C-alpha cells in the first residue's frame, strides 16, 4: 500500500511538471518583428485600436460592411500579423486580430465570439487564421451560422462542415512552406465547397504569412516578406469583396 501511494505521488508530480512545462513553453510566443510593430501605428488611412479582446485595423475613410476576424498561428504573438492586416484595411475592410489563451488558438476557439457586437456597422463576417489558427477558425465557423466566409492561410478545415454549410472559402498556401505545404490543401479537398478559391504564393514560406522571424523546418523564401504580404492581402481583400450580398 505504501508503495502504491508513492507511485501515485510520483505520477502526479510528473503530470504537474509536464503541465507546467507545457504552459511555460506555450506562453513564450514568437514576438512581432519591427515591421509588425511599425504597422500598429495609426495613420490617416488606417485606424488601429486595441482592447483586451482584440486588435482592430479599420479604414479611416470608406469602409465596406464586410469584416474579417483572424486567429494567430500557434505560439505566434497575434501582433505579428499586423503588416498583412494593415494592407487589407487599406483596401477598405475592417480586420480584427484576436489574442488567444496560451498563444494557442485551439485553446480559445470562441475568441471571436464577442467581436461582432463591437462593430455593429459590419453586416457580413468572415473568420480566418494562419496554420493552427486556421483550424480554430474553421471550428468556430462550423458552430456559428452568422459566419459567411472562411479564410485559411497555410491551413485546411478540420471536417466537411464548410461544404455542408455552403461557406465561401479562401485558402492561401506558399510554395516553399514545409510546415503546411500546398499538397496538404489538396489532401483535404473533400472538405471544401466546389466554389472555393485556392491560391499558392510562389516563393513564399510559412513564416512570412506574418512578421515573427523564421521557423524550424520551413524553407527559406525566395520573395521578400513585403511581396508575400502584399499578395496575401490582395487575395484576402478580393475574397472579402466576393462576400458582398
C-alpha positions in Angstrom: 0.0 0.0 0.0 2.8 2.4 0.9 4.5 1.6 -2.5 1.2 2.3 -4.3 0.9 5.7 -2.6 4.5 6.6 -3.5 3.8 5.5 -7.1 0.7 7.6 -7.4 2.5 10.6 -5.9 5.4 10.3 -8.4 2.9 10.1 -11.3 1.0 13.2 -10.1 4.3 15.1 -9.7 5.3 14.1 -13.3 2.0 15.2 -14.6 2.2 18.5 -12.8 5.7 19.1 -14.1 4.7 18.2 -17.7 1.7 20.6 -17.5 3.9 23.4 -16.0 6.5 22.8 -18.7 3.8 23.0 -21.4 2.3 26.2 -20.1 5.7 27.8 -19.9 6.6 26.6 -23.5 3.2 27.8 -24.9 3.5 31.2 -23.1 6.7 32.0 -24.9 5.3 33.3 -28.2 7.4 34.2 -31.2 7.4 38.0 -31.0 6.4 40.5 -33.6 9.2 42.0 -35.7 10.0 45.6 -36.3 7.8 45.9 -39.3 4.8 44.4 -37.4 5.3 46.9 -34.6 5.5 49.7 -37.1 2.2 48.6 -38.6 0.5 49.1 -35.3 0.7 52.8 -35.6 -2.4 54.6 -36.7 -2.2 56.8 -39.8 -4.6 58.9 -41.8 -5.6 55.8 -43.8 -5.9 53.1 -41.1 -7.2 53.5 -37.5 -5.6 51.0 -35.1 -7.4 50.2 -31.9 -6.5 47.7 -29.2 -8.5 46.3 -26.2 -8.0 43.2 -24.1 -10.2 41.2 -26.5 -8.9 42.3 -29.9 -6.7 44.4 -32.1 -8.5 46.1 -35.0 -7.4 47.7 -38.2 -10.2 50.0 -39.6 -10.2 52.0 -42.8 -10.1 55.7 -41.8 -12.4 56.7 -44.7 -14.6 54.4 -46.8 -15.3 51.1 -45.1 -17.0 48.1 -46.5 -19.8 46.4 -44.4 -17.7 43.2 -44.7 -15.1 42.3 -42.0 -12.6 39.6 -41.1 -11.8 38.2 -37.6 -8.4 36.4 -37.6 -6.7 33.9 -35.3 -2.9 33.7 -35.0 -0.8 30.6 -35.5 0.4 28.5 -32.6 2.9 30.3 -30.3 2.9 33.4 -32.5 2.2 36.8 -31.0 -1.0 37.9 -32.7 0.5 41.3 -33.4 2.9 39.7 -35.8 0.2 39.7 -38.5 -0.2 43.4 -38.4 1.6 44.1 -41.7 -0.9 42.0 -43.7 -3.9 43.2 -41.7 -2.9 46.9 -42.4 -2.7 46.1 -46.1 -6.2 44.6 -46.1 -7.6 47.5 -44.1 -6.1 49.9 -46.7 -8.3 48.3 -49.3 -11.4 49.2 -47.3 -12.0 46.3 -45.0 -12.2 46.0 -41.2 -9.8 43.4 -39.9 -9.8 42.2 -36.3 -6.9 40.1 -34.7 -7.8 38.2 -31.6 -5.3 37.2 -28.9 -5.8 33.6 -27.7 -5.2 31.8 -24.5 -1.7 30.4 -24.0 -0.9 31.6 -27.6 -2.8 28.5 -28.8 -6.0 29.2 -30.8 -7.2 25.7 -30.3 -7.5 26.5 -26.6 -9.6 29.6 -27.3 -11.8 28.8 -30.2 -14.5 31.2 -29.0 -12.1 34.2 -29.0 -14.0 35.7 -32.0 -17.5 35.5 -30.4 -17.6 38.9 -28.8 -16.1 40.9 -31.8 -19.3 41.5 -33.9 -21.1 43.4 -31.1 -18.2 45.9 -31.0 -18.6 46.6 -34.7 -22.3 46.8 -35.5 -21.7 48.5 -38.8 -20.3 45.2 -40.2 -23.1 43.2 -41.7 -21.1 40.3 -43.2 -18.3 38.5 -41.4 -15.6 36.1 -42.4 -13.3 34.3 -39.9 -9.8 33.1 -40.7 -6.4 32.1 -39.3 -2.9 31.1 -40.0 -1.8 27.5 -39.5 -3.4 26.1 -36.3 -5.2 29.4 -36.1 -6.9 28.5 -39.4 -8.0 25.2 -37.8 -9.5 27.1 -34.9 -11.3 29.4 -37.3 -12.8 26.5 -39.2 -14.1 25.1 -35.9 -15.6 28.5 -35.0 -17.2 28.9 -38.3 -18.8 25.4 -38.0 -20.6 26.4 -34.9 -21.7 30.0 -35.8 -24.2 30.5 -38.5 -23.5 34.2 -38.9 -20.1 33.5 -40.4 -20.3 33.8 -44.2 -16.7 33.1 -45.2 -13.6 31.2 -44.1 -10.0 32.5 -44.8 -7.3 29.9 -44.4 -3.6 30.7 -44.6 -1.4 27.6 -44.6 -4.3 25.6 -43.1 -7.2 23.4 -44.0 -10.7 22.7 -42.4 -11.0 20.0 -39.8 -14.0 18.4 -41.4 -16.6 18.7 -44.1 -18.6 21.5 -42.4 -17.5 24.2 -44.9 -19.0 22.2 -47.7 -22.1 21.2 -45.6 -22.7 24.8 -44.5 -22.1 26.2 -48.0 -19.4 28.6 -46.7 -17.3 30.6 -49.1 -13.7 29.6 -48.6 -10.3 31.0 -49.5 -7.2 29.0 -48.9 -3.7 30.6 -49.4 -0.6 28.4 -49.3 3.0 29.1 -50.1 5.2 27.0 -52.4 8.2 26.9 -50.0 6.1 26.2 -46.9 7.2 22.9 -45.4 5.2 23.2 -42.2 2.0 23.2 -44.2 2.8 22.6 -47.9 0.3 23.2 -50.7 -0.2 19.4 -51.1 -1.8 19.4 -47.6 -4.5 21.6 -49.1 -5.1 19.1 -51.9 -5.3 16.2 -49.4 -8.2 18.0 -47.7 -10.0 18.6 -51.0 -13.2 16.8 -49.9 -13.7 19.3 -47.1 -14.1 22.3 -49.5 -17.1 23.6 -51.3 -16.9 23.4 -55.0 -16.5 27.2 -55.5 -13.6 27.5 -53.0 -10.6 29.7 -54.0 -7.2 28.2 -53.9 -4.1 30.4 -54.1 -0.4 29.5 -54.0 2.2 32.2 -53.3 5.2 31.2 -55.4 8.4 31.7 -53.5 6.6 32.3 -50.2 7.0 30.2 -47.0 5.2 29.6 -43.7 6.8 32.2 -41.5 6.2 35.1 -44.0 2.5 34.9 -43.5 3.4 37.2 -40.6 6.4 39.0 -39.2 7.9 36.9 -36.4 11.2 35.5 -37.8 12.0 32.1 -39.2 10.6 28.7 -38.0 12.4 25.4 -37.8 11.5 23.0 -40.7 10.5 25.9 -43.0 12.3 26.6 -46.3 13.8 30.0 -47.0 11.5 32.2 -49.0 12.7 33.5 -52.4 10.4 36.5 -52.3 10.5 39.3 -49.7 8.2 39.4 -46.8 6.7 42.6 -48.2 5.9 40.9 -51.5 4.3 37.9 -49.8 2.2 40.2 -47.5 1.0 42.2 -50.5 -0.1 39.1 -52.4 -1.8 37.7 -49.3 -3.6 41.0 -48.6 -4.7 41.4 -52.2 -6.2 37.9 -52.4 -7.8 38.2 -49.0 -9.4 41.6 -49.8 -10.7 40.2 -53.2 -12.2 37.3 -51.3 -13.9 39.6 -48.8 -15.4 41.6 -51.7 -16.9 38.4 -53.1 -18.9 38.0 -49.9 -21.0 41.1 -50.7 -24.7 40.2 -50.8 
